[in-house]
């Protein structure tokens, strides 16, 4: 299926043309049929000569219903721009084209209607002249009459060629369905309709609304019951869930979009794209079809009154947009959503928008900025706004806005830019921002800007060296302290930064074998001299303090391998436990604590914890409450 929206001035025959092409009535409301005026979005469909199915979104042309028009055009990939032969280019023709330019619509047809009432050539020439300066400059043009059927066969063929040229949407893309109608059906419940631009939806799928998750109970495309649909498609969904859908909300794939009320954007001037179609302005006049094979040539007619103004619009060189020229409060449109926003200029074409309500957005999305308070007859669409960042940082210091604008001025919103801006992002964050991660993660699902990651590694090494110098008796920099110092959200990231000669041991980052400060090393040496005569008679706490070996110094000496900790307050020289086992193995087995104390020439204060230490190491084992035996044989 393909979807094309209409556009054009009020009463230029859009609905009549859709009715003639499809045989269906796009105006659903009784008031619309009574007044002959489209008020709400209308929908109709047909089968083209090739067999392709085409759905039309018929939009109102009256200036009072511009927001409704934008809701219909926003999700559609192509447009059928309608101009009446007997009136030519009109104010809403201009405003609709400005909106299409701002939205970046590049595929469409120019259809001049009421060819039975007036010579279409002047209107064709006038419209082509204006379109030449827009993204639709190369759009084929045809003259038709919805009342007599003139040119409709050629139009159907042109529509066939148009849809054949449209880019193929990604069926695996995350779903974002902007709701353009929401109502209740007796016996079924809540039903919503919208244009699915890409992705795939199916019955049973769970999607998310602002009010919570909903599940698709049933799905229709063009009044036909289906189990799944792939964009582009017009769909009606029967939903189950507690959330109450409204027009302007979006049904989205869970976790695939960033709900945000603050975005940084780049402005584009609405109404003057600065580009012309093939052949430029001069080449656009006089030919209907713009190079489309089979198009019917229409000779030039006399100029219409507004031709001079249109030529000036088509040939002007637009100045770069400046956010300072915008009002401070505007309405932002995307899909069927219309949200009031506050505008903060950052510098040049870069502005920050604070939305009155969060919207599910990706970088690269285009918002349309409209000033609904402008006087009647003025173009109210002021600019397009391409989203550069959906999670912009706070601007607190002096000059931050200017620096931010300079950074974003030439930015391409891709993975490298997002990582350069945010430094660290999870894979899910990148996906929700609109960029599937291409590079390898640095840790788990964390992705990092390469330059930032390299600087973090250098800082970590400096912090470990500083900590060792400032706290020589501590066993290394704790991982949690390093995480806090580096400002990282996850301790695993700190561990991932550790490179040789650094190492992680017991939750601390070491810089290699620990050395002892000179006073501590001297105290250990003096203790060793005292233990040389009676190696198992550990000194008491008072003597250790006299030597300058407090708890921190003892801990450092033990970590450095200078002392053996048997128990709290009991330290011996390294290897004393192995020497003790050699002596105990010479005793008759099993032996008692008293026998061990005598063999080791020590006190019960030392003998008991020493034997427990040997038990833990598996060098000795308890036989009962009194006796132990060695696990090794006597060397004698």
C-alpha positions as CSV (number, residue, x, y, z in Angstrom):
1,X,0.0,0.0,0.0
2,X,1.0,3.6,-0.6
3,X,-0.3,6.8,1.0
4,X,-0.5,10.3,-0.6
5,X,-1.9,13.4,1.1
6,X,-3.6,16.3,-0.7
7,X,-2.6,20.0,-0.3
8,X,-3.8,23.3,-1.7
9,X,-6.1,26.3,-1.2
10,X,-9.6,26.0,0.1
11,X,-12.2,25.1,-2.5
12,X,-9.7,24.2,-5.2
13,X,-11.2,20.8,-5.7
14,X,-9.1,18.5,-3.6
15,X,-12.0,16.4,-2.2
16,X,-13.7,16.4,-5.6
17,X,-10.6,15.1,-7.2
18,X,-10.2,12.3,-4.5
19,X,-13.9,11.4,-5.0
20,X,-13.4,11.2,-8.8
21,X,-10.3,9.0,-8.4
22,X,-11.7,6.6,-5.8
23,X,-15.4,6.7,-6.1
24,X,-15.5,7.3,-2.3
25,X,-16.7,10.3,-0.3
26,X,-13.7,11.6,1.7
27,X,-15.9,14.2,3.6
28,X,-17.2,12.1,6.5
29,X,-19.1,14.8,8.5
30,X,-22.6,15.9,7.6
31,X,-21.5,19.6,8.1
32,X,-18.7,19.0,5.6
33,X,-21.1,17.7,2.9
34,X,-23.6,20.4,3.7
35,X,-21.1,23.3,3.4
36,X,-18.9,21.7,0.7
37,X,-15.9,22.4,2.9
38,X,-13.5,19.9,4.3
39,X,-13.1,20.4,8.1
40,X,-11.6,17.1,9.3
41,X,-9.2,14.7,7.6
42,X,-10.8,12.5,5.0
43,X,-9.7,9.1,3.8
44,X,-10.3,7.2,0.5
45,X,-8.5,4.7,-1.5
46,X,-8.2,3.1,-5.0
47,X,-6.3,0.6,-7.0
48,X,-4.0,2.0,-9.6
49,X,-3.5,0.7,-13.1
50,X,-0.5,-1.3,-12.0
51,X,-2.5,-3.0,-9.3
52,X,-0.9,-1.0,-6.5
53,X,-3.3,0.2,-3.8
54,X,-3.2,3.9,-3.0
55,X,-4.8,5.6,0.0
56,X,-5.4,9.4,0.0
57,X,-5.4,11.6,3.1
58,X,-7.6,14.5,2.1
59,X,-6.8,17.6,4.1
60,X,-8.8,20.9,4.6
61,X,-7.6,23.9,2.7
62,X,-9.1,26.6,4.8
63,X,-6.6,28.7,6.8
64,X,-8.5,28.1,10.1
65,X,-7.8,24.3,9.7
66,X,-4.1,24.5,9.1
67,X,-3.3,22.4,12.1
68,X,-5.6,19.7,10.8
69,X,-3.9,19.9,7.4
70,X,-0.5,19.4,9.0
71,X,-1.8,16.4,11.0
72,X,-2.7,14.7,7.6
73,X,0.4,15.7,5.7
74,X,3.0,15.1,8.4
75,X,3.2,11.2,8.2
76,X,2.5,11.0,4.5
77,X,5.6,10.4,2.2
78,X,4.2,12.2,-0.9
79,X,1.7,14.9,-1.8
80,X,-0.8,15.7,-4.5
81,X,-0.6,19.5,-4.7
82,X,-3.9,20.9,-6.1
83,X,-4.3,24.4,-7.7
84,X,-7.5,25.5,-9.4
85,X,-7.2,26.6,-13.1
86,X,-9.7,29.5,-12.6
87,X,-8.0,31.0,-9.5
88,X,-4.3,30.0,-9.7
89,X,-1.9,30.4,-6.8
90,X,-3.7,31.5,-3.6
91,X,-2.7,32.3,0.0
92,X,-3.3,28.8,1.3
93,X,-1.4,27.4,-1.7
94,X,1.5,29.4,-0.4
95,X,1.1,28.3,3.2
96,X,0.7,24.7,2.3
97,X,3.8,24.7,0.2
98,X,5.8,26.5,2.9
99,X,4.7,23.7,5.3
100,X,5.7,21.0,2.9
101,X,9.1,22.6,2.4
102,X,9.7,22.8,6.1
103,X,8.7,19.2,6.6
104,X,11.1,18.1,3.8
105,X,8.5,16.6,1.5
106,X,10.3,15.9,-1.8
107,X,7.8,13.6,-3.7
108,X,4.6,14.7,-5.3
109,X,2.5,15.8,-8.2
110,X,1.2,19.2,-9.2
111,X,-2.5,18.8,-10.3
112,X,-4.3,21.8,-11.8
113,X,-8.0,21.2,-11.4
114,X,-11.1,22.7,-13.1
115,X,-9.5,22.5,-16.5
116,X,-13.1,22.6,-17.8
117,X,-13.7,26.0,-16.4
118,X,-10.5,27.9,-17.5
119,X,-7.4,27.5,-19.5
120,X,-5.1,25.6,-17.1
121,X,-1.8,26.8,-18.8
122,X,-1.5,30.1,-16.8
123,X,-2.2,28.3,-13.5
124,X,0.3,25.6,-14.4
125,X,3.0,28.1,-15.2
126,X,2.3,30.1,-12.1
127,X,2.4,27.0,-9.8
128,X,5.4,25.5,-11.5
129,X,7.2,28.8,-11.0
130,X,6.6,28.8,-7.3
131,X,7.3,25.1,-6.9
132,X,10.6,25.5,-8.7
133,X,12.2,27.1,-5.6
134,X,10.9,24.3,-3.3
135,X,11.7,20.7,-2.7
136,X,8.9,19.9,-5.1
137,X,10.5,21.8,-8.0
138,X,10.7,18.7,-10.1
139,X,7.2,17.5,-9.4
140,X,5.3,16.4,-12.6
141,X,2.2,18.5,-13.4
142,X,-1.1,17.6,-15.0
143,X,-4.3,19.4,-15.8
144,X,-7.6,17.6,-14.9
145,X,-11.2,18.1,-14.3
146,X,-12.8,16.2,-11.4
147,X,-16.3,17.0,-12.8
148,X,-15.8,15.9,-16.4
149,X,-13.1,13.3,-15.9
150,X,-10.7,15.1,-18.2
151,X,-7.1,14.0,-17.5
152,X,-7.9,11.5,-14.8
153,X,-6.5,8.5,-16.7
154,X,-3.2,10.4,-17.1
155,X,-3.3,11.3,-13.4
156,X,-3.8,7.7,-12.4
157,X,-0.7,6.7,-14.5
158,X,1.3,9.6,-13.0
159,X,0.3,8.4,-9.5
160,X,1.5,4.9,-10.4
161,X,4.9,6.4,-11.5
162,X,5.0,8.5,-8.4
163,X,4.5,5.6,-5.9
164,X,7.0,3.5,-7.8
165,X,9.7,6.1,-7.1
166,X,9.0,6.4,-3.4
167,X,11.7,5.0,-1.1
168,X,10.9,1.7,0.5
169,X,10.4,2.0,4.2
170,X,12.2,-0.3,6.6
171,X,9.8,-3.0,7.8
172,X,12.0,-3.5,10.9
173,X,12.0,0.1,11.9
174,X,10.5,1.0,15.4
175,X,6.8,1.9,15.2
176,X,5.6,5.4,15.7
177,X,2.0,5.8,14.6
178,X,0.6,9.3,15.1
179,X,-3.1,9.0,15.9
180,X,-5.3,11.2,13.8
181,X,-8.6,9.8,14.9
182,X,-9.7,8.1,18.2
183,X,-13.2,6.8,18.8
184,X,-15.2,4.0,20.4
185,X,-17.0,1.2,18.5
186,X,-19.9,-0.6,20.2
187,X,-18.9,-4.2,21.0
188,X,-15.2,-3.5,20.2
189,X,-14.0,-0.6,22.3
190,X,-11.3,1.9,21.5
191,X,-10.3,2.3,17.9
192,X,-7.6,4.6,16.5
193,X,-6.5,5.4,13.0
194,X,-3.3,6.8,11.5
195,X,-0.7,6.5,8.8
196,X,2.1,4.0,9.6
197,X,5.2,5.4,7.9
198,X,7.6,2.5,8.6
199,X,7.9,-0.7,10.6
200,X,5.5,-3.5,11.1
201,X,2.5,-3.9,13.5
202,X,0.5,-7.0,14.2
203,X,-2.3,-8.2,16.3
204,X,-1.1,-9.1,19.8
205,X,1.7,-6.5,19.7
206,X,2.2,-4.3,22.7
207,X,2.8,-0.6,22.0
208,X,3.0,2.4,24.4
209,X,0.9,5.5,24.7
210,X,1.6,8.4,27.1
211,X,-0.9,6.8,29.5
212,X,0.7,3.4,29.5
213,X,1.0,0.2,27.4
214,X,-1.8,-1.0,25.1
215,X,-2.2,-4.2,23.1
216,X,-3.5,-4.5,19.5
217,X,-6.7,-6.6,19.6
218,X,-7.5,-6.3,15.9
219,X,-6.2,-4.5,12.8
220,X,-7.7,-3.2,9.6
221,X,-6.2,-1.7,6.5
222,X,-8.7,0.0,4.1
223,X,-11.6,-1.7,5.8
224,X,-10.0,-5.2,5.5
225,X,-9.3,-7.3,8.5
226,X,-5.6,-8.2,8.7
227,X,-3.2,-9.8,11.1
228,X,-0.3,-7.4,10.3
229,X,0.6,-4.3,8.3
230,X,3.9,-2.9,7.1
231,X,4.5,0.8,6.5
232,X,3.6,2.8,4.5
233,X,-0.1,2.0,5.3
234,X,-3.4,3.5,6.6
235,X,-4.4,1.4,9.5
236,X,-7.2,1.2,12.1
237,X,-6.3,-0.4,15.4
238,X,-8.6,-1.9,18.0
239,X,-6.8,-1.4,21.3
240,X,-7.0,-2.9,24.8
241,X,-5.5,-1.2,27.8
242,X,-6.0,1.4,30.4
243,X,-4.5,4.3,28.5
244,X,-7.1,6.6,26.8
245,X,-5.7,7.5,23.3
246,X,-6.2,11.0,21.9
247,X,-5.5,12.6,18.5
248,X,-2.0,14.0,18.5
249,X,-0.6,11.1,20.6
250,X,1.7,8.4,19.2
251,X,1.7,4.7,19.5
252,X,5.3,3.6,19.8
253,X,7.5,0.6,20.1
254,X,8.5,0.3,23.8
255,X,12.0,1.7,24.5
256,X,12.6,2.7,20.9
257,X,11.9,6.4,21.2
258,X,13.0,9.2,23.6
259,X,10.0,10.9,25.3
260,X,11.4,14.5,25.7
261,X,10.1,18.0,26.3
262,X,13.5,19.6,25.6
263,X,15.3,19.5,22.2
264,X,18.0,21.4,20.4
265,X,17.2,22.0,16.8
266,X,18.6,23.6,13.6
267,X,16.2,26.0,11.8
268,X,15.5,25.9,8.1
269,X,13.8,28.9,6.5
270,X,10.3,28.0,5.6
271,X,9.1,29.2,2.2
272,X,12.5,29.5,0.6
273,X,14.5,26.4,0.1
274,X,16.9,28.0,-2.3
275,X,16.7,25.1,-4.7
276,X,15.1,24.8,-8.1
277,X,13.9,21.8,-10.0
278,X,15.4,20.6,-13.3
279,X,16.0,23.5,-15.6
280,X,15.6,26.1,-12.9
281,X,12.8,28.6,-12.8
282,X,12.9,29.3,-16.5
283,X,12.8,25.7,-17.4
284,X,9.8,25.0,-15.2
285,X,7.5,27.2,-17.1
286,X,5.7,26.0,-20.2
287,X,5.8,22.2,-19.6
288,X,3.4,20.1,-17.7
289,X,5.1,17.1,-16.3
290,X,8.6,18.3,-15.6
291,X,10.1,15.5,-17.7
292,X,7.6,12.8,-16.7
293,X,7.2,10.3,-19.6
294,X,3.8,10.6,-21.3
295,X,2.9,13.9,-19.7
296,X,0.7,16.1,-21.9
297,X,2.3,19.5,-22.8
298,X,0.3,22.6,-22.1
299,X,1.3,25.8,-23.9
300,X,1.9,29.0,-21.9
301,X,-1.0,31.3,-21.4
302,X,-1.1,34.9,-20.4
303,X,0.5,35.6,-17.0
304,X,-1.7,35.7,-14.0
305,X,-1.7,38.8,-11.7
306,X,0.6,37.3,-9.0
307,X,3.3,36.0,-11.4
308,X,5.7,38.8,-10.6
309,X,5.6,38.2,-6.9
310,X,5.9,34.4,-7.3
311,X,9.0,34.9,-9.5
312,X,10.6,37.0,-6.8
313,X,9.9,34.3,-4.3
314,X,11.3,31.6,-6.5
315,X,14.5,33.4,-7.3
316,X,15.4,35.0,-4.0
317,X,18.5,34.0,-2.1
318,X,17.3,33.3,1.5
319,X,19.4,34.6,4.3
320,X,20.5,32.1,7.0
321,X,17.8,31.6,9.6
322,X,18.3,33.2,13.0
323,X,16.5,32.1,16.1
324,X,16.4,35.6,17.4
325,X,13.9,36.4,14.7
326,X,11.3,34.0,16.1
327,X,8.7,34.8,18.6
328,X,9.4,33.4,22.1
329,X,6.3,31.1,22.0
330,X,5.2,29.0,19.0
331,X,3.4,25.8,18.2
332,X,5.5,22.8,17.2
333,X,4.0,20.2,14.8
334,X,5.1,16.7,14.1
335,X,2.8,14.0,12.8
336,X,-0.6,14.7,14.2
337,X,0.8,16.4,17.3
338,X,0.6,20.1,17.9
339,X,2.4,21.3,21.1
340,X,3.1,24.8,22.4
341,X,6.8,25.4,22.8
342,X,9.1,28.1,24.2
343,X,11.9,29.2,22.0
344,X,15.4,29.9,23.3
345,X,17.9,31.1,20.7
346,X,21.4,29.7,21.2
347,X,23.1,31.3,18.3
348,X,22.4,31.7,14.6
349,X,20.2,28.9,13.3
350,X,20.5,26.8,16.5
351,X,17.6,27.1,19.1
352,X,16.4,25.2,22.1
353,X,12.7,24.3,22.3
354,X,11.0,23.5,25.6
355,X,7.8,21.7,24.7
356,X,4.6,21.9,26.8
357,X,4.2,18.2,26.7
358,X,6.8,15.4,26.0
359,X,6.9,13.9,22.5
360,X,8.5,10.6,21.3
361,X,11.4,11.8,19.1
362,X,14.5,10.7,17.3
363,X,17.4,12.9,16.2
364,X,16.8,13.8,12.6
365,X,13.1,14.3,13.1
366,X,11.7,17.6,11.6
367,X,9.3,19.8,13.6
368,X,7.3,22.5,12.0
369,X,7.2,25.8,13.9
370,X,4.0,27.8,13.4
371,X,2.8,31.1,14.8
372,X,-1.0,30.8,15.2
373,X,-1.3,34.4,16.4
374,X,-0.3,36.0,13.1
375,X,-2.8,38.2,11.3
376,X,-5.1,36.6,8.7
377,X,-3.5,36.4,5.3
378,X,0.1,36.1,6.7
379,X,2.0,32.9,6.4
380,X,2.0,31.3,9.8
381,X,4.5,28.6,9.2
382,X,7.8,30.2,10.2
383,X,10.4,27.5,10.0
384,X,11.3,23.8,10.0
385,X,13.3,22.6,12.9
386,X,15.6,19.5,12.5
387,X,16.2,17.8,15.8
388,X,19.9,17.5,16.7
389,X,19.7,16.3,20.3
390,X,16.7,14.9,22.3
391,X,18.6,15.0,25.6
392,X,20.4,18.3,25.5
393,X,22.6,19.3,28.5
394,X,21.8,22.1,30.9
395,X,23.3,25.5,30.0
396,X,24.4,27.0,33.3
397,X,27.7,28.8,32.9
398,X,28.2,32.1,31.1
399,X,28.7,31.6,27.4
400,X,27.4,28.0,27.4
401,X,24.6,28.8,24.9
402,X,27.1,30.3,22.4
403,X,29.5,27.3,22.8
404,X,26.6,24.9,22.3
405,X,25.4,26.7,19.1
406,X,29.0,26.5,17.7
407,X,29.1,22.8,18.5
408,X,25.8,22.1,16.8
409,X,26.2,24.4,13.8
410,X,27.8,21.8,11.6
411,X,26.7,18.7,13.5
412,X,25.4,15.6,11.8
413,X,23.1,13.8,14.3
414,X,24.7,10.3,14.2
415,X,26.3,8.0,16.7
416,X,29.7,9.7,16.7
417,X,28.0,13.1,17.3
418,X,25.8,11.8,20.1
419,X,28.7,10.1,21.9
420,X,30.9,13.2,21.4
421,X,28.1,15.2,23.1
422,X,27.0,12.8,25.8
423,X,30.3,10.9,26.2
424,X,28.7,7.7,27.6
425,X,25.5,6.1,26.4
426,X,23.9,2.7,26.8
427,X,23.0,0.9,23.6
428,X,19.3,1.3,24.5
429,X,19.8,5.0,24.9
430,X,21.3,5.3,21.4
431,X,18.4,3.3,19.9
432,X,15.9,5.5,21.7
433,X,17.6,8.6,20.3
434,X,17.4,7.2,16.8
435,X,20.9,5.8,16.2
436,X,21.6,2.1,16.2
437,X,25.0,1.6,17.7
438,X,27.6,0.5,15.1
439,X,30.8,0.4,17.2
440,X,31.7,-2.1,19.9
441,X,30.7,-1.3,23.5
442,X,33.5,-0.4,26.0
443,X,31.8,-2.4,28.8
444,X,28.5,-4.3,28.9
445,X,26.1,-2.3,26.8
446,X,27.9,1.0,27.4
447,X,29.3,2.9,24.4
448,X,31.8,5.8,24.8
449,X,33.3,8.5,22.8
450,X,36.8,7.2,21.9
451,X,38.6,10.4,22.9
452,X,36.7,10.7,26.1
453,X,37.4,7.1,27.0
454,X,41.1,7.5,26.4
455,X,41.2,10.6,28.6
456,X,39.4,8.7,31.4
457,X,42.1,6.0,31.3
458,X,44.8,8.6,31.7
459,X,42.9,10.2,34.6
460,X,42.4,6.9,36.3
461,X,46.2,6.2,36.2
462,X,46.9,9.7,37.6
463,X,44.3,9.2,40.4
464,X,45.8,5.8,41.4
465,X,49.4,7.3,41.6
466,X,48.1,10.3,43.6
467,X,46.3,8.1,46.0
468,X,49.3,5.9,46.5
469,X,51.5,8.9,47.2
470,X,49.0,10.5,49.6
471,X,47.9,7.3,51.4
472,X,51.0,5.0,51.3
473,X,49.6,2.7,54.0
474,X,46.3,2.1,52.2
475,X,45.9,-0.9,49.8
476,X,45.0,1.0,46.7
477,X,42.3,3.3,45.3
478,X,38.8,1.8,46.0
479,X,36.7,1.3,42.8
480,X,33.8,3.3,44.2
481,X,36.1,6.2,45.0
482,X,37.4,6.1,41.5
483,X,33.9,6.0,40.1
484,X,32.9,9.1,42.0
485,X,36.1,11.0,41.1
486,X,35.7,10.2,37.4
487,X,32.0,10.9,37.4
488,X,31.0,7.5,36.0
489,X,27.6,5.9,36.4
490,X,28.7,2.3,36.8
491,X,31.6,0.7,38.7
492,X,32.1,-1.7,35.9
493,X,33.2,1.1,33.7
494,X,36.0,1.8,36.2
495,X,37.2,-1.8,36.1
496,X,37.1,-1.7,32.2
497,X,39.5,1.3,32.3
498,X,42.1,-0.6,34.3
499,X,45.2,-1.4,32.1
500,X,48.6,-2.9,33.1
501,X,50.5,-2.1,35.3
502,X,47.2,-1.3,37.2
503,X,45.2,-4.2,38.5
504,X,42.0,-4.7,40.5
505,X,42.3,-6.7,43.8
506,X,39.6,-7.0,46.4
507,X,37.7,-4.0,45.0
508,X,40.7,-1.7,44.9
509,X,43.0,-0.5,42.1
510,X,46.6,-1.3,42.7
511,X,49.6,0.1,40.8
512,X,51.8,-3.0,41.2
513,X,53.7,-4.4,44.2
514,X,53.4,-2.1,47.2
515,X,56.5,-0.6,48.8
516,X,56.7,0.5,52.4
517,X,57.5,4.0,53.6
518,X,61.0,4.2,55.2
519,X,59.8,4.5,58.8
520,X,57.6,1.5,58.5
521,X,60.3,-0.6,56.7
522,X,62.7,0.3,59.6
523,X,60.2,-0.8,62.2
524,X,59.6,-4.1,60.5
525,X,63.4,-4.6,60.3
526,X,63.7,-4.0,64.0
527,X,60.8,-6.4,64.8
528,X,62.6,-9.0,62.6
529,X,65.7,-8.7,64.7
530,X,63.7,-9.2,67.9
531,X,62.0,-12.3,66.5
532,X,65.2,-13.9,65.3
533,X,65.9,-15.5,68.7
534,X,62.3,-16.6,69.5
535,X,60.5,-16.5,66.1
536,X,57.1,-17.6,67.5
537,X,56.9,-15.2,70.4
538,X,54.9,-12.4,68.8
539,X,55.3,-9.0,70.6
540,X,52.3,-7.6,72.4
541,X,50.4,-4.4,71.3
542,X,52.4,-2.2,73.5
543,X,55.8,-3.3,72.1
544,X,54.4,-3.0,68.5
545,X,53.4,0.6,69.3
546,X,56.8,1.4,70.7
547,X,58.3,0.1,67.4
548,X,55.9,2.5,65.5
549,X,53.7,-0.3,64.1
550,X,50.1,0.8,64.6
551,X,47.1,-0.9,62.9
552,X,47.6,1.0,59.6
553,X,51.4,0.3,59.5
554,X,50.9,-3.4,60.3
555,X,48.2,-3.7,57.5
556,X,50.6,-2.1,55.1
557,X,53.5,-4.3,56.1
558,X,51.3,-7.4,55.7
559,X,50.1,-6.3,52.3
560,X,53.8,-5.7,51.3
561,X,54.7,-9.2,52.5
562,X,56.9,-8.0,55.3
563,X,54.9,-9.6,58.1
564,X,52.6,-12.5,58.5
565,X,49.3,-11.8,60.3
566,X,48.2,-14.8,62.3
567,X,45.2,-13.1,64.0
568,X,44.3,-9.6,65.1
569,X,47.3,-8.3,67.1
570,X,49.4,-11.4,66.4
571,X,52.1,-10.9,63.7
572,X,55.2,-13.0,62.9
573,X,57.8,-13.0,60.2
574,X,56.9,-14.3,56.8
575,X,57.2,-18.1,56.6
576,X,56.8,-18.6,60.3
577,X,53.8,-20.8,59.8
578,X,55.7,-23.2,57.5
579,X,58.6,-23.4,60.0
580,X,56.0,-24.1,62.8
581,X,54.6,-27.1,60.9
582,X,58.1,-28.5,60.5
583,X,58.6,-28.4,64.3
584,X,55.1,-29.7,65.1
585,X,55.6,-32.7,62.8
586,X,58.4,-33.9,65.0
587,X,56.1,-34.3,67.9
588,X,54.3,-37.6,68.7
589,X,51.0,-37.4,66.8
590,X,48.4,-36.3,67.8
591,X,49.6,-33.5,70.1
592,X,48.0,-30.9,72.5
593,X,48.1,-27.1,72.6
594,X,50.4,-27.3,75.5
595,X,52.8,-29.7,73.7
596,X,52.8,-27.3,70.7
597,X,53.4,-24.3,72.9
598,X,56.5,-25.9,74.4
599,X,57.8,-27.1,71.0
600,X,57.5,-23.6,69.5
601,X,58.8,-21.9,72.6
602,X,56.0,-19.4,72.8
603,X,53.0,-18.4,74.9
604,X,49.5,-19.7,74.8
605,X,48.4,-16.2,73.6
606,X,50.3,-17.0,70.3
607,X,50.1,-20.8,70.2
608,X,46.2,-21.0,70.0
609,X,45.7,-18.5,67.1
610,X,48.8,-19.9,65.3
611,X,47.3,-23.4,65.4
612,X,44.0,-22.1,64.2
613,X,45.8,-20.4,61.4
614,X,47.5,-23.7,60.5
615,X,44.1,-25.4,60.6
616,X,42.7,-22.9,58.1
617,X,45.6,-23.4,55.8
618,X,45.1,-27.2,56.0
619,X,48.5,-27.9,57.4
620,X,47.1,-29.3,60.7
621,X,43.7,-30.7,61.6
622,X,41.8,-31.2,64.9
623,X,41.1,-34.7,66.0
624,X,38.9,-33.8,69.0
625,X,38.5,-31.0,71.5
626,X,42.1,-31.4,72.8
627,X,44.2,-33.0,70.1
628,X,45.6,-32.1,66.6
629,X,47.8,-33.7,64.1
630,X,50.0,-32.5,61.2
631,X,49.0,-33.3,57.7
632,X,52.7,-33.7,56.7
633,X,55.2,-36.2,57.9
634,X,58.2,-35.4,60.0
635,X,61.3,-34.9,57.8
636,X,63.3,-36.9,60.3
